[in-house]
Amino acid sequence: MLPGSDDDEFARTCLEQAGVLTVAQAVRLLGRGIARGHVNAGRWRQVCRGIVTTTNGELLRRQQLWAALLLAGRGAALAGVTALAEAGVRGLRDPGIRVLVPAERNRTLRLPGLPSDMPPVRITRTRLLPDEHRQAGSPPRMIVARSVVDAAVWAPTWDAARTVIAASCQQRRVTPAEIFTVLATRRRLPRFALIKATLNDVAGGAEALSEIDFMELCRRFGFPAPDRQERRRDRSGRIRFLDAYWKRWRLHVEIDGSHHIDAGHWESDMIRQNQVWIDGDRILRFPAAMIRSQPEAVAVQLRQALEAAGWRR
């Protein structure tokens, strides 16, 4: 519980920062003796050197975020996957908390020892931290487009980088155009070419990593680019989206992810596939893992299907 206080600034600060304060804030707002007394009495908790909470239990997620920001100091903002999670992007993994600070800050990035209920904190300096890249609200964080770019750069693998981009766009938290706007200001970034190519695929309709892999396969083997996420109305009147469709050659490629294993999805897919055949189109189906593990085998069948439909390289 918050201690009794008539100080409006103290109450506002505690509310905004989820009850997490720097020792300097606590001393300025209440006085050193009172602040120390709350800690010594066990009403407050000393999280680490320089940071206290006005609660005494385990840290909640919002308190963890504020502790990281206050440790990073003035101008800090949540970034990368941490900021994306706060924006509502689901399914991305990063065990730590990512924070950006202005490059001109002279403060050391070495952090004090953190308790077991506090995730690792990674602080990165940046020379590019304009106001338009900051998201209004609390706790401070970067906008989604900037966070996608940073997360893609920091991702441990190329696949993880592409997944960040695909997931953020597929979940409608950001558009490729918004990410392109941020990317245009950071042309010397590591993975610039990868991020740009992935954005082009997503802008063209690819929504999953397997679909992005398939587009890369088409480029690698010299196939024409398909019409991705083609809309089609089936005979029941429902709108269907095709993973990849060559309208000119009436060829449809279905990329089966893990959800196709589910019986309900499987039956629905079979009905849709039958309708494609009834309407006169060719259809090829590949498991998503095969696009990556056996691209040559996929390419052989895709070439045969295109050539059978009249395509010539």
C-alpha positions as YAML, in Angstrom:
chain: A
units: angstrom
residues:
- id: 1
  name: MET
  ca: [0.00, 0.00, 0.00]
- id: 2
  name: LEU
  ca: [1.08, 3.58, -0.54]
- id: 3
  name: PRO
  ca: [2.07, 5.42, 2.63]
- id: 4
  name: GLY
  ca: [-0.15, 8.25, 3.79]
- id: 5
  name: SER
  ca: [0.90, 11.52, 2.17]
- id: 6
  name: ASP
  ca: [-0.70, 14.82, 1.23]
- id: 7
  name: ASP
  ca: [1.92, 15.42, -1.39]
- id: 8
  name: ASP
  ca: [0.11, 15.39, -4.74]
- id: 9
  name: GLU
  ca: [3.34, 15.06, -6.67]
- id: 10
  name: PHE
  ca: [4.31, 11.98, -4.69]
- id: 11
  name: ALA
  ca: [0.90, 10.39, -5.32]
- id: 12
  name: ARG
  ca: [1.03, 11.22, -9.03]
- id: 13
  name: THR
  ca: [4.54, 9.86, -9.38]
- id: 14
  name: CYS
  ca: [3.67, 6.61, -7.63]
- id: 15
  name: LEU
  ca: [0.57, 6.18, -9.77]
- id: 16
  name: GLU
  ca: [2.39, 6.86, -13.03]
- id: 17
  name: GLN
  ca: [5.41, 4.70, -12.21]
- id: 18
  name: ALA
  ca: [3.50, 1.75, -10.72]
- id: 19
  name: GLY
  ca: [4.91, 2.47, -7.26]
- id: 20
  name: VAL
  ca: [8.53, 2.32, -8.44]
- id: 21
  name: LEU
  ca: [10.80, 5.23, -7.47]
- id: 22
  name: THR
  ca: [14.43, 6.11, -7.62]
- id: 23
  name: VAL
  ca: [15.92, 6.73, -4.20]
- id: 24
  name: ALA
  ca: [16.53, 10.31, -5.35]
- id: 25
  name: GLN
  ca: [12.82, 10.75, -6.12]
- id: 26
  name: ALA
  ca: [11.77, 9.30, -2.78]
- id: 27
  name: VAL
  ca: [14.19, 11.54, -0.87]
- id: 28
  name: ARG
  ca: [13.12, 14.64, -2.80]
- id: 29
  name: LEU
  ca: [9.41, 13.99, -2.35]
- id: 30
  name: LEU
  ca: [9.33, 12.68, 1.25]
- id: 31
  name: GLY
  ca: [12.72, 13.28, 2.80]
- id: 32
  name: ARG
  ca: [15.56, 10.86, 3.44]
- id: 33
  name: GLY
  ca: [14.45, 9.85, 6.93]
- id: 34
  name: ILE
  ca: [10.88, 8.99, 5.94]
- id: 35
  name: ALA
  ca: [11.97, 7.07, 2.85]
- id: 36
  name: ARG
  ca: [14.55, 5.09, 4.82]
- id: 37
  name: GLY
  ca: [11.98, 4.40, 7.52]
- id: 38
  name: HIS
  ca: [9.54, 2.83, 5.05]
- id: 39
  name: VAL
  ca: [12.28, 0.55, 3.72]
- id: 40
  name: ASN
  ca: [13.54, -0.43, 7.18]
- id: 41
  name: ALA
  ca: [10.00, -1.16, 8.37]
- id: 42
  name: GLY
  ca: [9.39, -3.47, 5.41]
- id: 43
  name: ARG
  ca: [6.59, -1.36, 3.98]
- id: 44
  name: TRP
  ca: [8.76, -0.55, 0.97]
- id: 45
  name: ARG
  ca: [11.15, -2.79, -0.87]
- id: 46
  name: GLN
  ca: [14.65, -1.95, -2.04]
- id: 47
  name: VAL
  ca: [14.77, -3.57, -5.49]
- id: 48
  name: CYS
  ca: [18.44, -2.80, -6.11]
- id: 49
  name: ARG
  ca: [20.85, 0.03, -5.55]
- id: 50
  name: GLY
  ca: [19.01, 3.26, -6.31]
- id: 51
  name: ILE
  ca: [15.51, 1.79, -6.84]
- id: 52
  name: VAL
  ca: [12.68, 1.20, -4.34]
- id: 53
  name: THR
  ca: [9.04, 0.21, -4.59]
- id: 54
  name: THR
  ca: [6.22, 1.42, -2.40]
- id: 55
  name: THR
  ca: [5.07, -2.21, -2.20]
- id: 56
  name: ASN
  ca: [6.88, -5.11, -0.59]
- id: 57
  name: GLY
  ca: [5.93, -8.14, -2.72]
- id: 58
  name: GLU
  ca: [7.23, -9.62, -5.95]
- id: 59
  name: LEU
  ca: [7.54, -7.24, -8.85]
- id: 60
  name: LEU
  ca: [4.63, -7.06, -11.27]
- id: 61
  name: ARG
  ca: [5.38, -6.72, -14.99]
- id: 62
  name: ARG
  ca: [4.67, -3.01, -15.04]
- id: 63
  name: GLN
  ca: [6.97, -2.53, -12.05]
- id: 64
  name: GLN
  ca: [9.72, -4.46, -13.81]
- id: 65
  name: LEU
  ca: [9.42, -2.17, -16.82]
- id: 66
  name: TRP
  ca: [9.55, 0.97, -14.69]
- id: 67
  name: ALA
  ca: [12.51, -0.31, -12.71]
- id: 68
  name: ALA
  ca: [14.38, -0.87, -15.98]
- id: 69
  name: LEU
  ca: [13.50, 2.61, -17.25]
- id: 70
  name: LEU
  ca: [14.51, 4.33, -14.02]
- id: 71
  name: LEU
  ca: [17.79, 2.41, -13.93]
- id: 72
  name: ALA
  ca: [18.49, 3.55, -17.50]
- id: 73
  name: GLY
  ca: [17.83, 7.15, -16.52]
- id: 74
  name: ARG
  ca: [16.67, 10.31, -18.27]
- id: 75
  name: GLY
  ca: [15.31, 9.92, -21.80]
- id: 76
  name: ALA
  ca: [14.99, 6.14, -21.59]
- id: 77
  name: ALA
  ca: [12.24, 4.32, -23.51]
- id: 78
  name: LEU
  ca: [11.21, 0.70, -23.89]
- id: 79
  name: ALA
  ca: [12.31, -0.67, -27.24]
- id: 80
  name: GLY
  ca: [12.38, -3.72, -29.48]
- id: 81
  name: VAL
  ca: [10.31, -6.75, -28.50]
- id: 82
  name: THR
  ca: [9.62, -5.23, -25.07]
- id: 83
  name: ALA
  ca: [7.91, -2.22, -26.67]
- id: 84
  name: LEU
  ca: [6.11, -4.44, -29.17]
- id: 85
  name: ALA
  ca: [4.65, -6.55, -26.37]
- id: 86
  name: GLU
  ca: [3.39, -3.37, -24.70]
- id: 87
  name: ALA
  ca: [1.79, -2.41, -28.02]
- id: 88
  name: GLY
  ca: [-0.08, -5.71, -28.11]
- id: 89
  name: VAL
  ca: [2.05, -7.80, -30.47]
- id: 90
  name: ARG
  ca: [1.77, -11.42, -29.35]
- id: 91
  name: GLY
  ca: [3.97, -14.45, -29.78]
- id: 92
  name: LEU
  ca: [7.43, -12.83, -29.78]
- id: 93
  name: ARG
  ca: [10.08, -14.02, -27.34]
- id: 94
  name: ASP
  ca: [12.67, -11.98, -25.51]
- id: 95
  name: PRO
  ca: [13.45, -12.94, -21.91]
- id: 96
  name: GLY
  ca: [14.87, -9.53, -21.06]
- id: 97
  name: ILE
  ca: [13.78, -5.90, -21.09]
- id: 98
  name: ARG
  ca: [15.13, -3.72, -23.91]
- id: 99
  name: VAL
  ca: [15.66, -0.01, -23.33]
- id: 100
  name: LEU
  ca: [16.99, 2.78, -25.56]
- id: 101
  name: VAL
  ca: [18.74, 5.89, -24.22]
- id: 102
  name: PRO
  ca: [20.13, 8.94, -26.05]
- id: 103
  name: ALA
  ca: [23.72, 8.52, -27.23]
- id: 104
  name: GLU
  ca: [24.81, 11.78, -25.62]
- id: 105
  name: ARG
  ca: [24.11, 10.37, -22.19]
- id: 106
  name: ASN
  ca: [27.38, 9.91, -20.33]
- id: 107
  name: ARG
  ca: [25.88, 7.64, -17.69]
- id: 108
  name: THR
  ca: [27.44, 4.20, -17.49]
- id: 109
  name: LEU
  ca: [25.39, 1.33, -18.89]
- id: 110
  name: ARG
  ca: [26.63, -0.98, -16.13]
- id: 111
  name: LEU
  ca: [23.68, -1.95, -13.95]
- id: 112
  name: PRO
  ca: [23.58, -2.92, -10.28]
- id: 113
  name: GLY
  ca: [22.79, -6.47, -9.24]
- id: 114
  name: LEU
  ca: [19.14, -7.26, -9.89]
- id: 115
  name: PRO
  ca: [16.84, -9.52, -7.83]
- id: 116
  name: SER
  ca: [15.59, -12.88, -9.09]
- id: 117
  name: ASP
  ca: [12.15, -11.50, -9.95]
- id: 118
  name: MET
  ca: [13.66, -8.89, -12.28]
- id: 119
  name: PRO
  ca: [14.45, -9.94, -15.89]
- id: 120
  name: PRO
  ca: [17.79, -9.03, -17.47]
- id: 121
  name: VAL
  ca: [17.91, -5.44, -18.70]
- id: 122
  name: ARG
  ca: [19.67, -4.49, -21.94]
- id: 123
  name: ILE
  ca: [20.33, -0.78, -22.46]
- id: 124
  name: THR
  ca: [21.40, 0.49, -25.88]
- id: 125
  name: ARG
  ca: [22.56, 3.98, -26.80]
- id: 126
  name: THR
  ca: [21.28, 5.48, -30.05]
- id: 127
  name: ARG
  ca: [22.00, 8.70, -31.91]
- id: 128
  name: LEU
  ca: [18.60, 8.59, -33.58]
- id: 129
  name: LEU
  ca: [15.87, 9.16, -31.01]
- id: 130
  name: PRO
  ca: [13.53, 11.79, -32.50]
- id: 131
  name: ASP
  ca: [10.29, 12.75, -30.82]
- id: 132
  name: GLU
  ca: [8.28, 11.22, -33.68]
- id: 133
  name: HIS
  ca: [9.73, 7.81, -32.80]
- id: 134
  name: ARG
  ca: [8.44, 8.07, -29.23]
- id: 135
  name: GLN
  ca: [5.00, 6.75, -28.37]
- id: 136
  name: ALA
  ca: [2.88, 8.96, -26.16]
- id: 137
  name: GLY
  ca: [1.80, 7.26, -22.95]
- id: 138
  name: SER
  ca: [3.17, 5.42, -19.96]
- id: 139
  name: PRO
  ca: [5.53, 3.71, -19.56]
- id: 140
  name: PRO
  ca: [7.68, 5.50, -22.18]
- id: 141
  name: ARG
  ca: [8.28, 3.38, -25.27]
- id: 142
  name: MET
  ca: [9.17, 3.66, -28.91]
- id: 143
  name: ILE
  ca: [6.49, 3.58, -31.62]
- id: 144
  name: VAL
  ca: [5.71, 0.20, -33.15]
- id: 145
  name: ALA
  ca: [7.45, 0.86, -36.47]
- id: 146
  name: ARG
  ca: [10.71, 1.86, -34.78]
- id: 147
  name: SER
  ca: [10.42, -1.07, -32.37]
- id: 148
  name: VAL
  ca: [10.02, -3.51, -35.27]
- id: 149
  name: VAL
  ca: [13.19, -2.22, -36.93]
- id: 150
  name: ASP
  ca: [15.20, -2.36, -33.69]
- id: 151
  name: ALA
  ca: [13.87, -5.81, -32.79]
- id: 152
  name: ALA
  ca: [14.77, -7.12, -36.25]
- id: 153
  name: VAL
  ca: [18.32, -5.80, -35.87]
- id: 154
  name: TRP
  ca: [18.69, -7.27, -32.36]
- id: 155
  name: ALA
  ca: [17.07, -10.63, -33.16]
- id: 156
  name: PRO
  ca: [19.41, -13.62, -32.68]
- id: 157
  name: THR
  ca: [18.78, -15.02, -36.18]
- id: 158
  name: TRP
  ca: [17.53, -13.90, -39.57]
- id: 159
  name: ASP
  ca: [14.42, -16.02, -39.13]
- id: 160
  name: ALA
  ca: [13.68, -14.36, -35.80]
- id: 161
  name: ALA
  ca: [14.10, -10.95, -37.46]
- id: 162
  name: ARG
  ca: [11.66, -11.83, -40.23]
- id: 163
  name: THR
  ca: [9.20, -13.25, -37.71]
- id: 164
  name: VAL
  ca: [9.15, -9.92, -35.82]
- id: 165
  name: ILE
  ca: [8.22, -8.08, -39.01]
- id: 166
  name: ALA
  ca: [5.64, -10.60, -40.17]
- id: 167
  name: ALA
  ca: [3.94, -10.93, -36.76]
- id: 168
  name: SER
  ca: [3.69, -7.19, -36.16]
- id: 169
  name: CYS
  ca: [2.12, -6.57, -39.57]
- id: 170
  name: GLN
  ca: [-0.08, -9.68, -39.55]
- id: 171
  name: GLN
  ca: [-1.53, -8.66, -36.18]
- id: 172
  name: ARG
  ca: [-2.34, -5.22, -37.63]
- id: 173
  name: ARG
  ca: [-0.21, -3.32, -35.11]
- id: 174
  name: VAL
  ca: [1.73, -1.55, -37.87]
- id: 175
  name: THR
  ca: [1.81, -1.32, -41.66]
- id: 176
  name: PRO
  ca: [4.76, -2.00, -43.96]
- id: 177
  name: ALA
  ca: [4.56, 1.64, -45.08]
- id: 178
  name: GLU
  ca: [5.06, 2.86, -41.51]
- id: 179
  name: ILE
  ca: [8.09, 0.61, -41.07]
- id: 180
  name: PHE
  ca: [9.51, 1.75, -44.43]
- id: 181
  name: THR
  ca: [9.29, 5.35, -43.19]
- id: 182
  name: VAL
  ca: [11.48, 4.52, -40.18]
- id: 183
  name: LEU
  ca: [13.82, 2.35, -42.23]
- id: 184
  name: ALA
  ca: [14.44, 5.19, -44.69]
- id: 185
  name: THR
  ca: [16.20, 7.14, -41.93]
- id: 186
  name: ARG
  ca: [18.50, 4.24, -41.00]
- id: 187
  name: ARG
  ca: [20.05, 2.94, -44.22]
- id: 188
  name: ARG
  ca: [23.31, 1.86, -42.58]
- id: 189
  name: LEU
  ca: [21.63, -0.53, -40.19]
- id: 190
  name: PRO
  ca: [22.78, -4.13, -39.94]
- id: 191
  name: ARG
  ca: [20.26, -6.33, -41.79]
- id: 192
  name: PHE
  ca: [18.93, -3.35, -43.75]
- id: 193
  name: ALA
  ca: [18.61, -5.44, -46.92]
- id: 194
  name: LEU
  ca: [16.91, -8.30, -45.06]
- id: 195
  name: ILE
  ca: [14.40, -5.98, -43.40]
- id: 196
  name: LYS
  ca: [13.63, -4.24, -46.70]
- id: 197
  name: ALA
  ca: [13.16, -7.51, -48.59]
- id: 198
  name: THR
  ca: [10.91, -8.92, -45.86]
- id: 199
  name: LEU
  ca: [8.82, -5.74, -45.85]
- id: 200
  name: ASN
  ca: [8.39, -5.98, -49.61]
- id: 201
  name: ASP
  ca: [7.10, -9.54, -49.22]
- id: 202
  name: VAL
  ca: [4.72, -8.54, -46.43]
- id: 203
  name: ALA
  ca: [3.51, -5.52, -48.41]
- id: 204
  name: GLY
  ca: [2.76, -7.92, -51.27]
- id: 205
  name: GLY
  ca: [0.54, -10.07, -49.06]
- id: 206
  name: ALA
  ca: [2.79, -12.58, -47.26]
- id: 207
  name: GLU
  ca: [1.66, -12.84, -43.66]
- id: 208
  name: ALA
  ca: [3.60, -15.81, -42.28]
- id: 209
  name: LEU
  ca: [7.27, -16.74, -42.24]
- id: 210
  name: SER
  ca: [6.50, -19.77, -44.41]
- id: 211
  name: GLU
  ca: [4.98, -17.51, -47.07]
- id: 212
  name: ILE
  ca: [8.04, -15.24, -46.94]
- id: 213
  name: ASP
  ca: [10.23, -18.34, -47.35]
- id: 214
  name: PHE
  ca: [8.16, -19.33, -50.36]
- id: 215
  name: MET
  ca: [8.64, -15.93, -52.00]
- id: 216
  name: GLU
  ca: [12.39, -16.27, -51.48]
- id: 217
  name: LEU
  ca: [12.23, -19.72, -53.08]
- id: 218
  name: CYS
  ca: [10.46, -18.27, -56.14]
- id: 219
  name: ARG
  ca: [13.15, -15.63, -56.55]
- id: 220
  name: ARG
  ca: [15.96, -18.13, -56.04]
- id: 221
  name: PHE
  ca: [14.72, -20.54, -58.72]
- id: 222
  name: GLY
  ca: [13.59, -17.88, -61.19]
- id: 223
  name: PHE
  ca: [9.83, -18.41, -60.99]
- id: 224
  name: PRO
  ca: [7.39, -15.57, -61.67]
- id: 225
  name: ALA
  ca: [6.06, -13.84, -58.57]
- id: 226
  name: PRO
  ca: [2.62, -15.14, -57.56]
- id: 227
  name: ASP
  ca: [-0.40, -13.08, -56.66]
- id: 228
  name: ARG
  ca: [-0.22, -13.45, -52.89]
- id: 229
  name: GLN
  ca: [-3.24, -13.58, -50.57]
- id: 230
  name: GLU
  ca: [-5.51, -13.55, -53.62]
- id: 231
  name: ARG
  ca: [-9.16, -13.01, -52.67]
- id: 232
  name: ARG
  ca: [-11.63, -15.52, -54.04]
- id: 233
  name: ARG
  ca: [-15.33, -16.02, -53.33]
- id: 234
  name: ASP
  ca: [-16.25, -19.70, -53.08]
- id: 235
  name: ARG
  ca: [-19.59, -21.16, -54.11]
- id: 236
  name: SER
  ca: [-20.98, -20.70, -50.61]
- id: 237
  name: GLY
  ca: [-20.32, -16.97, -50.90]
- id: 238
  name: ARG
  ca: [-17.42, -16.89, -48.41]
- id: 239
  name: ILE
  ca: [-14.28, -14.90, -49.20]
- id: 240
  name: ARG
  ca: [-11.15, -17.10, -49.24]
- id: 241
  name: PHE
  ca: [-7.54, -15.99, -49.31]
- id: 242
  name: LEU
  ca: [-5.10, -18.10, -51.31]
- id: 243
  name: ASP
  ca: [-1.51, -18.37, -50.02]
- id: 244
  name: ALA
  ca: [-0.02, -18.03, -53.52]
- id: 245
  name: TYR
  ca: [-1.87, -17.94, -56.82]
- id: 246
  name: TRP
  ca: [-0.74, -17.46, -60.40]
- id: 247
  name: LYS
  ca: [-3.88, -16.14, -62.06]
- id: 248
  name: ARG
  ca: [-2.40, -16.37, -65.57]
- id: 249
  name: TRP
  ca: [-1.59, -20.07, -65.16]
- id: 250
  name: ARG
  ca: [-4.43, -20.90, -62.76]
- id: 251
  name: LEU
  ca: [-2.04, -22.47, -60.28]
- id: 252
  name: HIS
  ca: [-2.64, -22.32, -56.54]
- id: 253
  name: VAL
  ca: [0.00, -23.20, -53.92]
- id: 254
  name: GLU
  ca: [-1.18, -23.92, -50.38]
- id: 255
  name: ILE
  ca: [1.44, -23.78, -47.60]
- id: 256
  name: ASP
  ca: [0.31, -25.90, -44.66]
- id: 257
  name: GLY
  ca: [1.33, -24.65, -41.23]
- id: 258
  name: SER
  ca: [0.87, -26.48, -37.94]
- id: 259
  name: HIS
  ca: [-2.78, -25.38, -37.68]
- id: 260
  name: HIS
  ca: [-3.61, -27.66, -40.62]
- id: 261
  name: ILE
  ca: [-3.05, -30.65, -38.32]
- id: 262
  name: ASP
  ca: [-6.23, -29.74, -36.44]
- id: 263
  name: ALA
  ca: [-9.14, -31.88, -37.61]
- id: 264
  name: GLY
  ca: [-11.45, -28.92, -38.15]
- id: 265
  name: HIS
  ca: [-8.92, -27.04, -40.23]
- id: 266
  name: TRP
  ca: [-8.01, -30.20, -42.13]
- id: 267
  name: GLU
  ca: [-11.60, -30.86, -43.18]
- id: 268
  name: SER
  ca: [-12.10, -27.23, -44.17]
- id: 269
  name: ASP
  ca: [-8.90, -27.29, -46.21]
- id: 270
  name: MET
  ca: [-9.96, -30.45, -48.02]
- id: 271
  name: ILE
  ca: [-13.33, -28.93, -48.97]
- id: 272
  name: ARG
  ca: [-11.61, -25.79, -50.23]
- id: 273
  name: GLN
  ca: [-9.05, -27.84, -52.18]
- id: 274
  name: ASN
  ca: [-11.82, -29.88, -53.81]
- id: 275
  name: GLN
  ca: [-13.53, -26.67, -54.88]
- id: 276
  name: VAL
  ca: [-10.32, -25.40, -56.48]
- id: 277
  name: TRP
  ca: [-10.08, -28.60, -58.52]
- id: 278
  name: ILE
  ca: [-13.76, -28.44, -59.47]
- id: 279
  name: ASP
  ca: [-13.26, -24.89, -60.73]
- id: 280
  name: GLY
  ca: [-10.43, -26.08, -62.97]
- id: 281
  name: ASP
  ca: [-7.33, -24.78, -61.18]
- id: 282
  name: ARG
  ca: [-4.24, -26.79, -60.34]
- id: 283
  name: ILE
  ca: [-3.28, -26.92, -56.70]
- id: 284
  name: LEU
  ca: [-0.01, -27.85, -55.00]
- id: 285
  name: ARG
  ca: [0.29, -28.31, -51.24]
- id: 286
  name: PHE
  ca: [3.51, -28.23, -49.25]
- id: 287
  name: PRO
  ca: [4.14, -28.37, -45.49]
- id: 288
  name: ALA
  ca: [5.74, -25.17, -44.26]
- id: 289
  name: ALA
  ca: [8.82, -27.01, -43.02]
- id: 290
  name: MET
  ca: [9.48, -28.43, -46.49]
- id: 291
  name: ILE
  ca: [9.84, -24.95, -47.99]
- id: 292
  name: ARG
  ca: [12.91, -24.56, -45.81]
- id: 293
  name: SER
  ca: [14.27, -28.11, -45.60]
- id: 294
  name: GLN
  ca: [13.71, -29.34, -49.17]
- id: 295
  name: PRO
  ca: [13.50, -26.27, -51.44]
- id: 296
  name: GLU
  ca: [14.81, -28.16, -54.48]
- id: 297
  name: ALA
  ca: [12.02, -30.75, -54.24]
- id: 298
  name: VAL
  ca: [9.43, -27.97, -53.95]
- id: 299
  name: ALA
  ca: [10.97, -26.15, -56.91]
- id: 300
  name: VAL
  ca: [10.85, -29.26, -59.12]
- id: 301
  name: GLN
  ca: [7.11, -29.71, -58.63]
- id: 302
  name: LEU
  ca: [6.39, -26.01, -58.90]
- id: 303
  name: ARG
  ca: [8.30, -25.81, -62.20]
- id: 304
  name: GLN
  ca: [6.46, -28.86, -63.54]
- id: 305
  name: ALA
  ca: [3.08, -27.38, -62.61]
- id: 306
  name: LEU
  ca: [3.87, -23.98, -64.15]
- id: 307
  name: GLU
  ca: [5.22, -25.52, -67.34]
- id: 308
  name: ALA
  ca: [2.19, -27.82, -67.61]
- id: 309
  name: ALA
  ca: [0.06, -24.68, -67.45]
- id: 310
  name: GLY
  ca: [2.02, -23.00, -70.25]
- id: 311
  name: TRP
  ca: [4.77, -21.04, -68.46]
- id: 312
  name: ARG
  ca: [8.12, -20.86, -70.19]
- id: 313
  name: ARG
  ca: [11.21, -19.36, -68.62]
...
